[in-house]
C-alpha cells in the first residue's frame, strides 16, 4: 500500500487478532475496516501519480520521479539521469555506464 498513514490505537488492536494475508504480511486494509465502521478513521484524497509498491518497476519509477521533483536533489539528479539515458541509448552496457564521473562495474 502506498500512502501516508497515521494509525490510531484501534487499528493496532485489530492487527493483534488479525491473521496474515498473502505470505506473512499483515493486512492493514482489513484492519482499518473495524475502526472505520466505528467512525474513528479519517482520510484525505491526494492528487498525483500512484504506483504499486509491490511492483519493482513501479517502485523504481516512483523513486526516480520523487528524486527529480526535489528542489535539493532534482537538478543534479536530472542532469545525471539525462547523461545515463544518453549513454544507454548510445549502446553503453548498463553495468558500466558512467555514473557521477567515475566508472562503476556491477559485481558478476
Phi and psi restraints in degrees (value plus and minus 20) as a CYANA .aco file:
   2 UNK   PHI    -122.2   -82.2
   2 UNK   PSI     113.2   153.2
   3 UNK   PHI     134.6   174.6
   3 UNK   PSI     158.8   198.8
   4 UNK   PHI    -131.3   -91.3
   4 UNK   PSI     113.8   153.8
   5 UNK   PHI    -150.8  -110.8
   5 UNK   PSI     118.0   158.0
   6 UNK   PHI    -137.3   -97.3
   6 UNK   PSI      91.2   131.2
   7 UNK   PHI    -120.4   -80.4
   7 UNK   PSI     111.1   151.1
   8 UNK   PHI    -100.6   -60.6
   8 UNK   PSI     146.2   186.2
   9 UNK   PHI     -79.1   -39.1
   9 UNK   PSI     -49.4    -9.4
  10 UNK   PHI     -81.2   -41.2
  10 UNK   PSI     -56.4   -16.4
  11 UNK   PHI     -83.6   -43.6
  11 UNK   PSI     -61.1   -21.1
  12 UNK   PHI     -87.1   -47.1
  12 UNK   PSI     -55.0   -15.0
  13 UNK   PHI     -82.8   -42.8
  13 UNK   PSI     -60.3   -20.3
  14 UNK   PHI     -88.0   -48.0
  14 UNK   PSI     -61.8   -21.8
  15 UNK   PHI     -80.5   -40.5
  15 UNK   PSI     -50.7   -10.7
  16 UNK   PHI     -82.3   -42.3
  16 UNK   PSI     -52.4   -12.4
  17 UNK   PHI    -132.4   -92.4
  17 UNK   PSI      -3.8    36.2
  18 UNK   PHI    -121.2   -81.2
  18 UNK   PSI     110.0   150.0
  19 UNK   PHI     -94.3   -54.3
  19 UNK   PSI     145.4   185.4
  20 UNK   PHI     -88.5   -48.5
  20 UNK   PSI     134.9   174.9
  21 UNK   PHI    -106.0   -66.0
  21 UNK   PSI    -151.0  -111.0
  22 UNK   PHI     -83.0   -43.0
  22 UNK   PSI     110.8   150.8
  23 UNK   PHI      48.0    88.0
  23 UNK   PSI    -151.7  -111.7
  24 UNK   PHI    -132.1   -92.1
  24 UNK   PSI     -10.7    29.3
  25 UNK   PHI     -90.0   -50.0
  25 UNK   PSI     113.8   153.8
  26 UNK   PHI     -95.2   -55.2
  26 UNK   PSI     124.0   164.0
  27 UNK   PHI    -117.5   -77.5
  27 UNK   PSI      74.4   114.4
  28 UNK   PHI     -84.7   -44.7
  28 UNK   PSI     -57.2   -17.2
  29 UNK   PHI     -78.0   -38.0
  29 UNK   PSI     -68.0   -28.0
  30 UNK   PHI     -87.4   -47.4
  30 UNK   PSI     -55.9   -15.9
  31 UNK   PHI     -87.8   -47.8
  31 UNK   PSI     -43.5    -3.5
  32 UNK   PHI    -101.7   -61.7
  32 UNK   PSI     -36.6     3.4
  33 UNK   PHI     -79.7   -39.7
  33 UNK   PSI     -69.2   -29.2
  34 UNK   PHI     -81.2   -41.2
  34 UNK   PSI     -70.2   -30.2
  35 UNK   PHI     -83.0   -43.0
  35 UNK   PSI     -52.9   -12.9
  36 UNK   PHI     -85.3   -45.3
  36 UNK   PSI     -61.4   -21.4
  37 UNK   PHI     -85.7   -45.7
  37 UNK   PSI     -47.5    -7.5
  38 UNK   PHI    -103.7   -63.7
  38 UNK   PSI     -24.8    15.2
  39 UNK   PHI      61.2   101.2
  39 UNK   PSI       3.1    43.1
  40 UNK   PHI    -129.3   -89.3
  40 UNK   PSI      -2.8    37.2
  41 UNK   PHI    -134.8   -94.8
  41 UNK   PSI     115.3   155.3
  42 UNK   PHI    -137.5   -97.5
  42 UNK   PSI     134.7   174.7
  43 UNK   PHI    -167.3  -127.3
  43 UNK   PSI     148.4   188.4
  44 UNK   PHI    -164.6  -124.6
  44 UNK   PSI     124.3   164.3
  45 UNK   PHI    -103.9   -63.9
  45 UNK   PSI     112.7   152.7
  46 UNK   PHI    -135.2   -95.2
  46 UNK   PSI     125.7   165.7
  47 UNK   PHI    -119.8   -79.8
  47 UNK   PSI     137.9   177.9
  48 UNK   PHI      98.3   138.3
  48 UNK   PSI     157.0   197.0
  49 UNK   PHI     -88.2   -48.2
  49 UNK   PSI     131.2   171.2
  50 UNK   PHI    -148.5  -108.5
  50 UNK   PSI     123.0   163.0
  51 UNK   PHI    -151.9  -111.9
  51 UNK   PSI     129.6   169.6
  52 UNK   PHI    -100.3   -60.3
  52 UNK   PSI     102.5   142.5
  53 UNK   PHI     -90.4   -50.4
  53 UNK   PSI     -41.1    -1.1
  54 UNK   PHI    -101.4   -61.4
  54 UNK   PSI     -28.8    11.2
  55 UNK   PHI    -121.2   -81.2
  55 UNK   PSI     100.0   140.0
  56 UNK   PHI     -80.0   -40.0
  56 UNK   PSI     -63.0   -23.0
  57 UNK   PHI     -85.1   -45.1
  57 UNK   PSI     -61.8   -21.8
  58 UNK   PHI     -85.3   -45.3
  58 UNK   PSI     -56.8   -16.8
  59 UNK   PHI     -80.6   -40.6
  59 UNK   PSI     -66.6   -26.6
  60 UNK   PHI     -83.6   -43.6
  60 UNK   PSI     -61.7   -21.7
  61 UNK   PHI     -80.4   -40.4
  61 UNK   PSI     -60.1   -20.1
  62 UNK   PHI     -88.0   -48.0
  62 UNK   PSI     -59.2   -19.2
  63 UNK   PHI     -83.8   -43.8
  63 UNK   PSI     -63.6   -23.6
  64 UNK   PHI     -84.3   -44.3
  64 UNK   PSI     -65.5   -25.5
  65 UNK   PHI     -80.5   -40.5
  65 UNK   PSI     -64.8   -24.8
  66 UNK   PHI     -86.9   -46.9
  66 UNK   PSI     -59.8   -19.8
  67 UNK   PHI     -83.3   -43.3
  67 UNK   PSI     -61.2   -21.2
  68 UNK   PHI     -84.9   -44.9
  68 UNK   PSI     -51.0   -11.0
  69 UNK   PHI    -103.0   -63.0
  69 UNK   PSI     -36.7     3.3
  70 UNK   PHI     -93.2   -53.2
  70 UNK   PSI     108.8   148.8
  71 UNK   PHI     -81.3   -41.3
  71 UNK   PSI     -54.0   -14.0
  72 UNK   PHI    -101.9   -61.9
  72 UNK   PSI     -44.0    -4.0
  73 UNK   PHI    -132.4   -92.4
  73 UNK   PSI     -50.5   -10.5
  74 UNK   PHI     -71.6   -31.6
  74 UNK   PSI     -74.2   -34.2
  75 UNK   PHI     -78.0   -38.0
  75 UNK   PSI     -67.7   -27.7
  76 UNK   PHI     -87.4   -47.4
  76 UNK   PSI     -61.6   -21.6
  77 UNK   PHI     -86.3   -46.3
  77 UNK   PSI     -63.1   -23.1
  78 UNK   PHI     -83.1   -43.1
  78 UNK   PSI     -59.0   -19.0
  79 UNK   PHI     -81.5   -41.5
  79 UNK   PSI     -67.3   -27.3
  80 UNK   PHI     -81.6   -41.6
  80 UNK   PSI     -62.4   -22.4
  81 UNK   PHI     -84.5   -44.5
  81 UNK   PSI     -61.3   -21.3
  82 UNK   PHI     -79.7   -39.7
  82 UNK   PSI     -64.3   -24.3
  83 UNK   PHI     -83.5   -43.5
  83 UNK   PSI     -63.5   -23.5
  84 UNK   PHI     -81.1   -41.1
  84 UNK   PSI     -66.7   -26.7
  85 UNK   PHI     -82.2   -42.2
  85 UNK   PSI     -62.4   -22.4
  86 UNK   PHI     -81.1   -41.1
  86 UNK   PSI     -63.3   -23.3
  87 UNK   PHI     -84.3   -44.3
  87 UNK   PSI     -61.5   -21.5
  88 UNK   PHI     -86.0   -46.0
  88 UNK   PSI     -61.3   -21.3
  89 UNK   PHI     -86.7   -46.7
  89 UNK   PSI     -46.3    -6.3
  90 UNK   PHI    -102.0   -62.0
  90 UNK   PSI     -21.0    19.0
  91 UNK   PHI      82.3   122.3
  91 UNK   PSI     -11.2    28.8
  92 UNK   PHI     -85.0   -45.0
  92 UNK   PSI     124.5   164.5
  93 UNK   PHI     -92.2   -52.2
  93 UNK   PSI     108.5   148.5
  94 UNK   PHI     -80.4   -40.4
  94 UNK   PSI     -42.9    -2.9
  95 UNK   PHI     -98.5   -58.5
  95 UNK   PSI     -35.7     4.3
  96 UNK   PHI    -144.6  -104.6
  96 UNK   PSI     -10.8    29.2
  97 UNK   PHI     -81.2   -41.2
  97 UNK   PSI     123.9   163.9
  98 UNK   PHI     -84.4   -44.4
  98 UNK   PSI     116.3   156.3
  99 UNK   PHI    -151.8  -111.8
  99 UNK   PSI      94.4   134.4
 100 UNK   PHI      42.0    82.0
 100 UNK   PSI      11.1    51.1
 101 UNK   PHI      66.3   106.3
 101 UNK   PSI     -17.2    22.8
 102 UNK   PHI    -156.8  -116.8
 102 UNK   PSI     128.5   168.5
 103 UNK   PHI     -97.7   -57.7
 103 UNK   PSI     119.4   159.4
 104 UNK   PHI    -151.0  -111.0
 104 UNK   PSI     119.9   159.9
 105 UNK   PHI    -138.0   -98.0
 105 UNK   PSI     119.9   159.9
 106 UNK   PHI     -91.1   -51.1
 106 UNK   PSI     124.5   164.5
 107 UNK   PHI     -90.3   -50.3
 107 UNK   PSI     114.9   154.9
